[in-house]
């Protein structure tokens, strides 16, 4: 089981190969710059390394083996057989992190935050195009907002990017390809959102 705290809109899930389809041609997007003054701190702090380490230690204390991958801000924990029990343990650990003030809690699904996510994902989309990966043309920002962020993700045409390794998962080509895609063109909001600032640049993506 994998946790990607920064992976919107999922908070915790068993990540499987997602079957996506659609037009794999798309124009290179224009990435806007955004004034990040007063931005919801949960947008960029929810999957900090400190947060991940706390969650990992908490899971270990509850008897679930956990491995942190700081390169793509994920935690592999439990095993396929532990399913519901592992999910419950992660929920308790996330609540403990919030209660201790380590994080403010997951970012709210507001129109403002959705518009920021949409803009940030344009960076990932552009990176995928630049590196020759197939992409699906994104919906309009208004359509994205109305769907609450569920009708598009930059990785929709590269479902391998949603496949993770970890405890109980046998390494294979999909896992390796997924890691390469995520390292090359991240979808991690802790890295993407700062790039939206006027002086943010594209360092670390592509």
Backbone as CSV, one residue per row, in Angstrom:
resi,resn,N_x,N_y,N_z,CA_x,CA_y,CA_z,C_x,C_y,C_z
1,UNK,0.848,-1.180,0.000,0.000,0.000,0.000,0.885,1.232,0.000
2,UNK,0.461,2.259,-0.717,1.269,3.462,-0.871,0.485,4.675,-0.418
3,UNK,1.138,5.572,0.284,0.555,6.876,0.584,1.329,7.931,-0.172
4,UNK,0.605,8.747,-0.925,1.197,9.950,-1.508,0.451,11.121,-0.907
5,UNK,0.920,11.700,0.221,0.186,12.792,0.841,-0.062,13.958,-0.100
6,UNK,0.821,14.177,-1.067,0.650,15.317,-1.957,-0.188,14.986,-3.173
7,UNK,-0.564,13.723,-3.337,-1.284,13.301,-4.531,-2.750,13.654,-4.395
8,UNK,-3.179,14.707,-5.076,-4.562,15.136,-5.011,-5.348,14.456,-6.107
9,UNK,-6.615,14.014,-5.861,-7.375,14.191,-4.626,-7.268,13.022,-3.663
10,UNK,-6.418,12.032,-3.914,-6.320,10.885,-3.032,-5.508,11.227,-1.802
11,UNK,-5.912,10.751,-0.643,-5.115,10.898,0.562,-4.396,9.595,0.844
12,UNK,-5.085,8.479,0.808,-4.437,7.176,0.938,-5.226,6.193,0.097
13,UNK,-4.519,5.330,-0.601,-5.207,4.371,-1.470,-4.284,3.225,-1.789
14,UNK,-4.871,2.117,-2.178,-4.097,1.042,-2.776,-3.947,1.426,-4.225
15,UNK,-2.707,1.683,-4.649,-2.478,2.173,-5.993,-2.357,1.005,-6.952
16,UNK,-3.230,0.982,-7.924,-3.231,-0.046,-8.937,-2.934,0.589,-10.279
17,UNK,-2.726,-0.236,-11.289,-2.546,0.278,-12.634,-3.852,0.880,-13.086
18,UNK,-3.841,2.211,-13.339,-5.046,2.895,-13.760,-5.137,2.870,-15.273
19,UNK,-6.238,2.386,-15.760,-6.413,2.294,-17.197,-7.032,3.581,-17.690
20,UNK,-6.276,4.338,-18.455,-6.749,5.608,-18.962,-6.703,5.594,-20.475
21,UNK,-7.550,6.384,-21.072,-7.548,6.466,-22.522,-7.899,7.874,-22.919
22,UNK,-7.720,8.188,-24.193,-8.060,9.511,-24.674,-7.078,9.983,-25.709
23,UNK,-7.306,11.190,-26.175,-6.447,11.780,-27.186,-5.074,12.012,-26.598
24,UNK,-4.046,11.442,-27.213,-2.691,11.563,-26.681,-1.935,12.715,-27.333
25,UNK,-2.652,13.568,-28.028,-2.027,14.741,-28.610,-2.499,15.964,-27.833
26,UNK,-1.582,16.852,-27.565,-1.959,18.059,-26.841,-0.934,19.132,-27.113
27,UNK,-1.408,20.358,-27.109,-0.494,21.480,-27.286,0.302,21.679,-26.006
28,UNK,1.510,22.204,-26.154,2.320,22.512,-24.991,1.641,23.615,-24.198
29,UNK,1.362,23.390,-22.914,0.616,24.380,-22.142,1.470,25.571,-21.765
30,UNK,0.801,26.681,-21.547,1.443,27.868,-21.012,1.255,27.849,-19.515
31,UNK,2.340,27.874,-18.772,2.259,27.808,-17.318,2.143,29.214,-16.763
32,UNK,1.059,29.514,-16.057,0.896,30.866,-15.512,1.768,31.073,-14.289
33,UNK,1.998,32.314,-13.939,2.636,32.631,-12.663,1.535,33.094,-11.725
34,UNK,1.677,32.767,-10.459,0.635,33.048,-9.485,1.244,33.717,-8.266
35,UNK,0.556,34.727,-7.746,0.976,35.358,-6.501,0.635,34.394,-5.368
36,UNK,1.641,33.855,-4.722,1.421,32.846,-3.700,1.299,33.433,-2.298
37,UNK,1.199,34.744,-2.204,1.034,35.368,-0.899,-0.276,34.889,-0.269
38,UNK,-0.194,34.444,0.964,-1.382,33.992,1.663,-1.875,32.620,1.243
39,UNK,-1.049,31.868,0.524,-1.454,30.547,0.062,-1.663,29.603,1.243
40,UNK,-2.597,28.700,1.114,-2.867,27.687,2.134,-1.583,26.891,2.378
41,UNK,-0.995,26.965,3.589,0.280,26.259,3.826,0.175,24.755,3.639
42,UNK,-1.023,24.205,3.778,-1.188,22.765,3.601,-0.915,22.341,2.167
43,UNK,-0.999,23.276,1.226,-0.745,22.932,-0.168,0.686,22.494,-0.393
44,UNK,1.598,23.030,0.383,3.005,22.706,0.159,3.670,21.980,1.323
45,UNK,3.015,21.898,2.485,3.647,21.268,3.644,3.146,19.864,3.917
46,UNK,2.062,19.457,3.257,1.410,18.205,3.623,2.303,16.989,3.401
47,UNK,3.235,17.031,2.459,4.106,15.875,2.249,5.577,16.244,2.397
48,UNK,5.874,17.126,3.344,7.274,17.446,3.612,7.986,16.206,4.129
49,UNK,9.304,16.199,4.043,10.076,15.054,4.526,9.832,14.804,6.019
50,UNK,9.664,15.898,6.778,9.403,15.745,8.203,8.070,15.037,8.435
51,UNK,7.079,15.397,7.660,5.764,14.760,7.758,5.859,13.278,7.420
52,UNK,6.564,12.971,6.333,6.700,11.578,5.914,7.423,10.741,6.958
53,UNK,8.478,11.296,7.548,9.220,10.553,8.569,8.342,10.270,9.787
54,UNK,7.540,11.262,10.177,6.639,11.065,11.307,5.651,9.938,11.009
55,UNK,5.058,9.966,9.818,4.091,8.938,9.448,4.737,7.561,9.407
56,UNK,5.949,7.497,8.870,6.657,6.229,8.787,6.941,5.669,10.180
57,UNK,7.439,6.517,11.079,7.736,6.068,12.452,6.456,5.621,13.159
58,UNK,5.379,6.367,12.937,4.102,6.038,13.554,3.610,4.669,13.085
59,UNK,3.724,4.409,11.795,3.297,3.117,11.248,4.131,1.971,11.811
60,UNK,5.444,2.199,11.915,6.323,1.169,12.466,5.919,0.844,13.902
61,UNK,5.575,1.882,14.675,5.161,1.669,16.055,3.882,0.850,16.136
62,UNK,3.048,0.969,15.100,1.795,0.218,15.059,1.973,-1.179,14.449
63,UNK,3.209,-1.515,14.100,3.487,-2.855,13.613,3.434,-3.038,12.109
64,UNK,3.439,-1.924,11.358,3.404,-2.009,9.901,4.731,-1.525,9.330
65,UNK,5.387,-2.383,8.586,6.646,-1.982,7.960,6.378,-0.846,6.979
66,UNK,7.201,0.208,7.038,7.004,1.375,6.178,8.327,1.796,5.566
67,UNK,8.292,2.181,4.300,9.481,2.655,3.593,9.165,4.010,2.957
68,UNK,9.995,4.999,3.262,9.818,6.339,2.711,10.640,6.484,1.447
69,UNK,10.012,6.984,0.394,10.727,7.334,-0.831,10.654,8.846,-0.955
70,UNK,11.726,9.523,-0.524,11.720,10.980,-0.508,11.777,11.583,-1.901
71,UNK,12.124,10.759,-2.900,12.218,11.283,-4.263,10.851,11.616,-4.832
72,UNK,9.839,10.849,-4.461,8.512,11.184,-4.967,7.499,11.324,-3.828
73,UNK,8.005,11.604,-2.627,7.150,11.893,-1.479,6.084,10.825,-1.277
74,UNK,6.501,9.586,-1.183,5.558,8.495,-0.963,6.016,7.632,0.195
75,UNK,5.068,6.909,0.776,5.372,5.925,1.799,4.740,4.613,1.370
76,UNK,5.554,3.573,1.246,5.039,2.231,1.011,4.894,1.574,2.377
77,UNK,3.724,1.029,2.659,3.518,0.472,3.989,2.552,-0.702,3.934
78,UNK,2.712,-1.586,4.924,1.838,-2.739,5.006,2.063,-3.703,3.856
79,UNK,1.075,-4.524,3.624,1.109,-5.503,2.542,-0.298,-5.633,1.988
80,UNK,-0.442,-6.209,0.792,-1.790,-6.368,0.245,-2.730,-7.120,1.184
81,UNK,-2.191,-8.034,1.991,-3.017,-8.811,2.891,-3.491,-8.001,4.105
82,UNK,-2.777,-6.913,4.400,-3.113,-6.113,5.577,-4.133,-5.022,5.277
83,UNK,-4.379,-4.769,4.010,-5.378,-3.841,3.514,-6.029,-2.884,4.483
84,UNK,-7.207,-3.250,4.997,-8.016,-2.360,5.825,-7.302,-1.963,7.107
85,UNK,-6.599,-2.896,7.723,-5.888,-2.587,8.968,-4.793,-1.560,8.731
86,UNK,-4.085,-1.686,7.611,-3.027,-0.724,7.297,-3.611,0.646,7.009
87,UNK,-4.727,0.688,6.301,-5.382,1.964,6.001,-5.831,2.657,7.279
88,UNK,-6.377,1.880,8.224,-6.817,2.451,9.488,-5.632,2.995,10.275
89,UNK,-4.511,2.270,10.249,-3.317,2.733,10.949,-2.820,4.045,10.352
90,UNK,-2.844,4.154,9.013,-2.393,5.385,8.380,-3.326,6.543,8.728
91,UNK,-4.622,6.299,8.760,-5.565,7.348,9.137,-5.255,7.861,10.538
92,UNK,-4.986,6.951,11.459,-4.656,7.345,12.827,-3.350,8.128,12.887
93,UNK,-2.373,7.731,12.085,-1.086,8.435,12.079,-1.229,9.831,11.487
94,UNK,-2.035,9.971,10.440,-2.247,11.291,9.855,-2.970,12.207,10.834
95,UNK,-3.929,11.653,11.574,-4.630,12.450,12.579,-3.675,12.868,13.688
96,UNK,-2.745,11.977,14.054,-1.772,12.294,15.094,-0.836,13.407,14.641
97,UNK,-0.434,13.385,13.361,0.452,14.426,12.832,-0.236,15.785,12.886
98,UNK,-1.519,15.804,12.580,-2.274,17.058,12.621,-2.457,17.520,14.062
99,UNK,-2.787,16.576,14.957,-3.014,16.924,16.355,-1.761,17.509,17.004
100,UNK,-0.594,17.045,16.579,0.659,17.541,17.151,1.118,18.850,16.508
101,UNK,0.388,19.311,15.515,0.744,20.567,14.864,1.828,20.441,13.827
102,UNK,2.180,19.197,13.465,3.215,18.994,12.453,2.753,19.518,11.107
103,UNK,1.486,19.303,10.806,0.875,19.842,9.590,-0.491,20.398,9.958
104,UNK,-1.025,21.251,9.126,-2.325,21.858,9.386,-3.474,20.936,9.018
105,UNK,-3.154,19.825,8.343,-4.197,18.961,7.826,-4.169,19.010,6.317
106,UNK,-4.855,18.096,5.658,-4.837,18.100,4.189,-5.465,19.367,3.650
107,UNK,-4.995,19.850,2.502,-5.562,21.066,1.917,-7.030,20.875,1.567
108,UNK,-7.798,21.931,1.747,-9.216,21.872,1.431,-9.428,21.916,-0.073
109,UNK,-10.504,21.305,-0.508,-10.836,21.309,-1.933,-11.688,22.544,-2.212
110,UNK,-11.031,23.683,-2.306,-11.710,24.945,-2.596,-11.462,25.325,-4.051
111,UNK,-12.259,26.257,-4.556,-12.053,26.686,-5.943,-10.659,27.285,-6.117
112,UNK,-10.210,28.071,-5.154,-8.880,28.677,-5.240,-7.810,27.604,-5.309
113,UNK,-7.895,26.607,-4.420,-6.889,25.555,-4.411,-6.934,24.726,-5.689
114,UNK,-8.127,24.469,-6.186,-8.252,23.717,-7.434,-7.599,24.463,-8.589
115,UNK,-7.758,25.764,-8.624,-7.139,26.557,-9.692,-5.618,26.536,-9.578
116,UNK,-5.117,26.506,-8.351,-3.667,26.411,-8.152,-3.171,25.040,-8.587
117,UNK,-3.902,23.978,-8.205,-3.514,22.627,-8.637,-3.501,22.529,-10.166
118,UNK,-4.521,23.089,-10.784,-4.623,23.026,-12.245,-3.411,23.704,-12.881
119,UNK,-3.064,24.888,-12.384,-1.910,25.611,-12.918,-0.621,24.830,-12.689
120,UNK,-0.494,24.234,-11.491,0.720,23.476,-11.178,0.865,22.264,-12.086
121,UNK,-0.245,21.605,-12.366,-0.183,20.422,-13.223,0.197,20.773,-14.666
122,UNK,0.048,22.042,-15.057,0.509,22.435,-16.382,2.033,22.274,-16.507
123,UNK,2.736,22.436,-15.383,4.187,22.246,-15.388,4.519,20.786,-15.690
124,UNK,3.799,19.881,-15.026,4.006,18.456,-15.285,3.649,18.111,-16.725
125,UNK,2.543,18.671,-17.203,2.088,18.407,-18.570,3.147,18.852,-19.580
126,UNK,3.682,20.039,-19.378,4.698,20.560,-20.299,5.959,19.696,-20.269
127,UNK,6.340,19.252,-19.066,7.516,18.398,-18.916,7.326,17.077,-19.657
128,UNK,6.155,16.477,-19.510,5.882,15.216,-20.204,5.990,15.380,-21.714
129,UNK,5.435,16.464,-22.221,5.508,16.735,-23.664,6.960,16.915,-24.086
130,UNK,7.717,17.699,-23.304,9.115,17.963,-23.642,9.956,16.685,-23.662
131,UNK,9.574,15.694,-22.873,10.330,14.444,-22.796,9.723,13.336,-23.637
132,UNK,8.764,13.689,-24.463,8.234,12.725,-25.423,7.201,11.756,-24.903
133,UNK,6.669,12.009,-23.714,5.622,11.135,-23.188,4.264,11.541,-23.760
134,UNK,3.353,10.581,-23.926,2.008,10.933,-24.389,1.244,11.662,-23.297
135,UNK,0.363,12.533,-23.694,-0.470,13.260,-22.739,-1.899,13.340,-23.266
136,UNK,-2.809,13.610,-22.370,-4.204,13.859,-22.723,-4.451,15.352,-22.590
137,UNK,-5.120,15.934,-23.559,-5.429,17.362,-23.485,-6.264,17.643,-22.247
138,UNK,-5.875,18.614,-21.451,-6.619,18.900,-20.226,-7.952,19.570,-20.520
139,UNK,-8.893,19.456,-19.599,-10.149,20.185,-19.740,-9.903,21.659,-19.467
140,UNK,-10.903,22.463,-19.619,-10.778,23.866,-19.230,-10.632,23.943,-17.722
141,UNK,-10.070,25.039,-17.245,-9.899,25.180,-15.802,-11.254,25.161,-15.106
142,UNK,-12.274,25.729,-15.732,-13.590,25.735,-15.104,-14.147,24.328,-14.994
143,UNK,-13.946,23.523,-16.046,-14.399,22.130,-16.001,-13.663,21.363,-14.914
144,UNK,-12.373,21.622,-14.788,-11.569,20.966,-13.757,-12.086,21.323,-12.365
145,UNK,-12.380,22.594,-12.171,-12.889,23.051,-10.878,-14.239,22.405,-10.581
146,UNK,-15.120,22.377,-11.578,-16.457,21.810,-11.379,-16.407,20.320,-11.061
147,UNK,-15.380,19.626,-11.577,-15.239,18.189,-11.279,-14.513,17.953,-9.964
148,UNK,-14.111,19.025,-9.300,-13.339,18.953,-8.056,-12.019,18.222,-8.270
149,UNK,-11.443,18.454,-9.448,-10.118,17.925,-9.747,-10.083,16.474,-10.160
150,UNK,-11.235,15.890,-10.467,-11.266,14.463,-10.738,-11.347,14.107,-12.220
151,UNK,-11.393,15.104,-13.106,-11.554,14.775,-14.530,-10.264,14.876,-15.332
152,UNK,-9.124,15.124,-14.650,-7.861,15.179,-15.398,-6.675,15.133,-14.449
153,UNK,-5.649,14.424,-14.890,-4.337,14.425,-14.231,-3.304,14.302,-15.344
154,UNK,-2.160,14.968,-15.225,-1.144,14.897,-16.288,-0.698,13.480,-16.631
155,UNK,-0.801,12.559,-15.675,-0.360,11.189,-15.921,-1.427,10.310,-16.576
156,UNK,-2.560,10.854,-16.951,-3.648,10.031,-17.476,-3.227,9.168,-18.667
157,UNK,-2.316,9.655,-19.495,-1.879,8.890,-20.672,-0.655,8.032,-20.387
158,UNK,-0.119,8.125,-19.183,1.028,7.293,-18.774,0.675,6.622,-17.448
159,UNK,-0.262,5.671,-17.457,-0.753,5.072,-16.209,0.333,4.396,-15.387
160,UNK,1.470,4.079,-16.021,2.565,3.487,-15.248,3.019,4.422,-14.120
161,UNK,2.825,5.722,-14.302,3.259,6.686,-13.292,2.479,6.541,-11.993
162,UNK,1.342,5.865,-12.042,0.554,5.631,-10.842,0.917,4.308,-10.164
163,UNK,1.896,3.581,-10.703,2.267,2.265,-10.169,3.523,2.417,-9.313
164,UNK,3.438,1.966,-8.078,4.531,2.116,-7.127,5.028,0.758,-6.648
165,UNK,6.282,0.745,-6.239,6.813,-0.429,-5.580,6.559,-0.322,-4.090
166,UNK,7.104,-1.254,-3.328,6.929,-1.197,-1.892,6.749,-2.581,-1.305
167,UNK,6.503,-2.651,-0.013,6.324,-3.945,0.635,5.225,-4.761,-0.038
168,UNK,5.526,-6.001,-0.347,4.531,-6.880,-0.953,4.369,-6.704,-2.445
169,UNK,5.114,-5.783,-3.053,5.009,-5.547,-4.494,6.282,-6.039,-5.171
170,UNK,6.150,-6.955,-6.109,7.306,-7.483,-6.822,7.790,-6.467,-7.847
171,UNK,9.074,-6.074,-7.804,9.585,-5.118,-8.791,9.356,-5.631,-10.209
172,UNK,8.923,-4.749,-11.082,8.698,-5.120,-12.472,8.887,-3.899,-13.350
173,UNK,8.670,-4.070,-14.656,8.914,-2.982,-15.610,7.993,-1.799,-15.356
174,UNK,6.744,-2.063,-14.977,5.803,-0.966,-14.726,6.236,-0.119,-13.547
175,UNK,6.694,-0.770,-12.489,7.166,-0.045,-11.315,8.369,0.817,-11.684
176,UNK,9.309,0.251,-12.437,10.506,0.979,-12.840,10.157,2.153,-13.744
177,UNK,9.278,1.915,-14.715,8.876,2.986,-15.629,8.158,4.095,-14.871
178,UNK,7.291,3.701,-13.947,6.569,4.694,-13.165,7.490,5.588,-12.374
179,UNK,8.501,4.988,-11.755,9.455,5.781,-10.974,10.223,6.743,-11.871
180,UNK,10.599,6.285,-13.060,11.322,7.158,-13.999,10.466,8.349,-14.399
181,UNK,9.209,8.099,-14.706,8.313,9.192,-15.101,8.164,10.195,-13.968
182,UNK,7.946,9.719,-12.763,7.738,10.630,-11.629,8.993,11.428,-11.309
183,UNK,10.157,10.804,-11.459,11.399,11.533,-11.207,11.667,12.570,-12.283
184,UNK,11.282,12.252,-13.519,11.523,13.171,-14.629,10.527,14.318,-14.637
185,UNK,9.263,14.000,-14.429,8.195,14.996,-14.493,7.295,14.819,-13.275
186,UNK,7.673,15.425,-12.186,6.969,15.238,-10.925,5.546,15.789,-10.968
187,UNK,4.675,15.168,-10.156,3.346,15.730,-9.921,3.223,16.162,-8.462
188,UNK,4.349,16.268,-7.787,4.399,16.601,-6.367,4.147,18.097,-6.175
189,UNK,3.057,18.416,-5.498,2.684,19.821,-5.313,3.694,20.589,-4.467
190,UNK,4.424,19.899,-3.575,5.420,20.616,-2.783,6.546,21.160,-3.659
191,UNK,6.722,20.570,-4.834,7.737,21.047,-5.767,7.136,21.943,-6.846
192,UNK,5.923,21.615,-7.280,5.320,22.347,-8.397,4.825,23.737,-8.005
193,UNK,4.156,23.839,-6.865,3.539,25.114,-6.500,4.557,26.248,-6.381
194,UNK,5.732,26.028,-5.747,6.708,27.133,-5.708,7.143,27.598,-7.095
195,UNK,7.064,26.717,-8.106,7.447,27.099,-9.466,6.460,28.075,-10.101
196,UNK,5.281,28.194,-9.505,4.278,29.095,-10.060,4.548,30.545,-9.707
197,UNK,5.378,30.765,-8.696,5.720,32.133,-8.330,6.495,32.780,-9.465
198,UNK,6.422,34.106,-9.606,7.111,34.783,-10.716,8.574,34.431,-10.868
199,UNK,9.261,34.118,-9.754,10.682,33.785,-9.826,10.902,32.311,-9.531
200,UNK,9.849,31.496,-9.725,9.931,30.087,-9.341,10.808,29.247,-10.230
201,UNK,10.722,29.453,-11.544,11.520,28.652,-12.472,11.027,27.239,-12.556
202,UNK,11.740,26.392,-13.311,11.344,24.999,-13.516,12.343,24.023,-12.936
203,UNK,13.186,24.475,-11.993,14.216,23.603,-11.470,13.585,22.368,-10.842
204,UNK,14.153,21.208,-11.115,13.717,19.982,-10.498,12.657,19.243,-11.286
205,UNK,12.128,19.832,-12.332,11.168,19.143,-13.199,11.671,19.214,-14.614
206,UNK,11.975,18.053,-15.147,12.473,18.004,-16.527,13.952,18.204,-16.584
